[in-house]
Amino acid sequence: MALFPIHSNFERDFVIQLVPVDTEDTMDQVAEKCAHHSLNRRVRPQPDKVLRVRHHEKGELFPRDMTVADSGIRPTETLDILFMDS
């Protein structure tokens, strides 16, 4: 377990946030931590959608249960947080 900073590019938000996550967090947990800084602040919730995490440069969606440690991302890389149909 280690603190791991990422940049959150949350869908429909105009602010990119630096968000601390943990290396053992799953991508679902990363999405929730990023949502805390955007939802109900600058972004309206979409309860009928699920949040997914995508690598900003590669465009690949990460599996929801993949951990930060297993993802291969580096500290301060940008991740896109997207609303998707479940």
C-alpha positions, 0 to 999 in steps of 0.5 A: 500500500502506497500513496499514488498521485494521478491526474483525473480528467473527469468527463464533463469537468473543465478542471483536471484534478490531482487526486491521491489514490492507493496502489492497491485501489481498484479502478472502480475505487479510483473512479470513485475517488476522482468522482468525489472531486467533480460530481455535484461540484461541476458535473451532474451525477448520472445514476444510470451510468457506471464510471470507468477509467481509461488511460488518457494517452493510450485510450484503453479502458482498464478492467474495473477490478484491476489495481493501480499497481497492476495497471502500469501507470506512472505517478501523475499520469492522466486518467480519463474518468468516463460515464458508460452504460452498465 
